[in-house]
Amino acid sequence: MNNMATMVAVFALACVVMTPAHGEEPKEERLQSKVSMPAPASESGNTYARGMSAILSYLGTDVSYDRVMGLTGVAFILQVDTGGPYLPGNELDCAWWPNDDWGFELGLPVLSKAVGWELRRLASDRKVYKTDPAAEYRRAFASAVEQSLRAGKPVLAEGFIGTSTDEQEPPLLGYGTRGKSTSYGQQTARIEGYPWLLYIVGEKTPASRVADVDLASLGHIIALFNEKAQGADAPKTRFSGRQAWTEWLRLLRSGSACDNNMLIHLRYNRRSAVAYLRDMAGRHNGAAATHLSAAADLYQRIVDEAARPGLPYNRVKGGENEQTVRSEYTAMVERVSKLEVQAITELEAAVARITDNP
């Protein structure tokens, strides 16, 4: 058979395969949903903030990780939930607290105000999700994921950056962490399980003036510390500031909550607080700048205090006396909690000065 005859035969065969039988609906060809986004930074940190920074920067709004941490308030929060979850033996799983996203969600309005993008959180029905996560993903997220990717916008599925989908299960591919790592891998991979929440970037919005954003951000940080940032429908067991420190210390003194993860995230958060406030101080003059710098210095002292002790579980596993480790850890948290009060006092003074001299 010559080349022309071969081409004709192949075309005819293709027509037979692709043409639906009589009475059948033609199969809809699935559009490819893929965003060619480079890998995010590989440094360790809060994956919600790291992921959102990478996504927004990819979309043309260059916003650093430390700035996302500051704008959302995550750099300043202490997430404690005395309502759970619980470990076997009825001990509170404080290791989970910094990994929960509710603190990040609280700061979305300020972040949106600063970057000029609509930012939305979509949540699944947790009861249905626990029963059938695949079905709940298809109901709650699949359409939003496809629409976002086709618009060229990656999604943030918990801390996983979704850049494409395929026909396998789970269908979301992109950049994530593995195991207990808090840094993103540099190669695309499949999400380990179906996500129970999703953050998407919506439409462009007018970005606010930097001075207005600074005031909104400081107001949010102060509200977090004073336990006034959450809505009336928030669980009454969740704390973000002053009461969070009180509850954590109560648990430490009672013999629990001496946890690696709490210390790891305290270090992550307050390092970003220092960078964020130093950057903000550079935009202001006079007493406002002085108070912002003083707050940054206090948060640096917190970073230094938190960096001094080794991770408690590792120390005990290495042979140190558990009671000694717990006592030192508790004493560090006591010192840091007092520095937090002083830092917030400086931020309140900064707000007063900025308000008086806009």
ZIWOHU-V210256 format. One record per residue. N is the residue number from 1. SS is DSSP state (H for helix, E for strand, - for the rest). OMEGA is omega in whole degrees, 0 to 359 (* if undefined). Layout:
n = {N:N}
ss = {SS:SS}
omega = {OMEGA:OMEGA}
This chain:
n = {1:2:3:4:5:6:7:8:9:10:11:12:13:14:15:16:17:18:19:20:21:22:23:24:25:26:27:28:29:30:31:32:33:34:35:36:37:38:39:40:41:42:43:44:45:46:47:48:49:50:51:52:53:54:55:56:57:58:59:60:61:62:63:64:65:66:67:68:69:70:71:72:73:74:75:76:77:78:79:80:81:82:83:84:85:86:87:88:89:90:91:92:93:94:95:96:97:98:99:100:101:102:103:104:105:106:107:108:109:110:111:112:113:114:115:116:117:118:119:120:121:122:123:124:125:126:127:128:129:130:131:132:133:134:135:136:137:138:139:140:141:142:143:144:145:146:147:148:149:150:151:152:153:154:155:156:157:158:159:160:161:162:163:164:165:166:167:168:169:170:171:172:173:174:175:176:177:178:179:180:181:182:183:184:185:186:187:188:189:190:191:192:193:194:195:196:197:198:199:200:201:202:203:204:205:206:207:208:209:210:211:212:213:214:215:216:217:218:219:220:221:222:223:224:225:226:227:228:229:230:231:232:233:234:235:236:237:238:239:240:241:242:243:244:245:246:247:248:249:250:251:252:253:254:255:256:257:258:259:260:261:262:263:264:265:266:267:268:269:270:271:272:273:274:275:276:277:278:279:280:281:282:283:284:285:286:287:288:289:290:291:292:293:294:295:296:297:298:299:300:301:302:303:304:305:306:307:308:309:310:311:312:313:314:315:316:317:318:319:320:321:322:323:324:325:326:327:328:329:330:331:332:333:334:335:336:337:338:339:340:341:342:343:344:345:346:347:348:349:350:351:352:353:354:355:356:357:358}
ss = {-:-:H:H:H:H:H:H:H:H:H:H:H:H:H:H:H:H:-:-:-:-:-:-:-:-:-:-:-:-:-:-:-:E:-:-:-:-:-:-:-:-:-:-:-:-:H:H:H:H:H:H:H:H:H:H:H:H:-:-:-:-:-:-:H:H:H:H:H:H:H:H:-:-:-:-:-:-:-:E:E:-:-:-:-:E:E:-:-:-:E:E:-:H:H:H:H:-:-:-:-:H:H:H:H:H:-:H:H:H:H:H:H:H:H:-:E:E:E:E:E:E:E:-:-:H:H:H:H:H:H:-:H:H:H:H:H:H:H:H:-:H:H:H:H:H:H:H:H:H:-:-:-:-:E:E:E:-:-:E:E:E:E:E:E:-:-:-:-:-:-:E:E:E:E:-:-:-:-:-:-:-:-:-:-:-:-:-:E:E:-:-:-:-:-:-:E:E:E:E:E:E:E:E:-:-:-:-:-:H:H:H:H:H:H:H:H:H:H:H:H:H:H:H:H:-:-:-:-:-:-:-:-:-:-:-:-:E:E:-:-:H:H:H:H:H:H:H:H:H:H:H:H:-:-:-:-:-:-:H:H:H:H:H:H:H:H:H:H:H:H:H:H:H:H:H:H:H:H:H:H:-:-:-:-:H:H:H:H:H:H:H:H:H:H:H:H:H:H:H:H:H:H:H:H:H:H:H:-:-:-:H:H:H:H:H:H:-:-:-:-:H:H:H:H:H:H:H:H:H:H:H:H:H:H:H:H:H:H:H:H:H:H:H:H:H:H:H:H:H:H:H:H:H:H:H:-:-}
omega = {181:186:181:180:179:180:180:181:180:180:180:179:179:179:180:182:187:183:181:177:182:178:180:175:177:179:180:179:183:178:178:178:185:175:181:182:177:180:176:177:185:180:177:178:177:187:176:181:179:180:180:176:181:181:181:178:176:181:174:177:186:181:186:176:181:180:176:178:180:183:179:183:181:179:187:187:164:184:177:177:182:178:179:358:182:175:172:185:176:175:179:179:182:177:181:190:181:181:178:189:189:177:177:180:181:183:182:180:179:179:179:179:184:188:179:174:169:180:184:175:175:182:176:170:189:180:178:181:181:180:183:184:180:180:180:175:181:181:191:192:192:182:180:178:182:180:181:181:178:176:179:184:174:178:177:182:195:178:184:178:180:181:179:175:173:185:181:183:345:190:188:177:180:184:179:177:178:179:182:181:175:176:182:171:184:177:178:182:177:177:187:179:179:180:177:173:186:172:180:177:183:184:173:178:178:176:181:175:182:180:178:178:179:180:179:181:179:177:179:180:180:179:177:182:181:177:181:184:183:179:183:182:180:176:182:181:181:180:188:185:186:181:177:178:179:182:180:178:178:179:179:181:179:175:178:174:175:198:176:190:177:181:179:183:173:177:178:188:186:172:178:178:180:181:182:182:177:177:180:180:179:180:184:183:170:186:179:179:180:181:178:179:179:177:178:178:178:177:175:176:176:177:181:178:183:181:187:182:172:179:190:181:180:180:180:178:179:173:179:180:185:182:177:179:181:180:179:179:181:179:177:180:177:180:182:181:178:177:178:179:179:181:180:177:177:179:176:178:178:179:180:181:179:179:180:182:184:*}
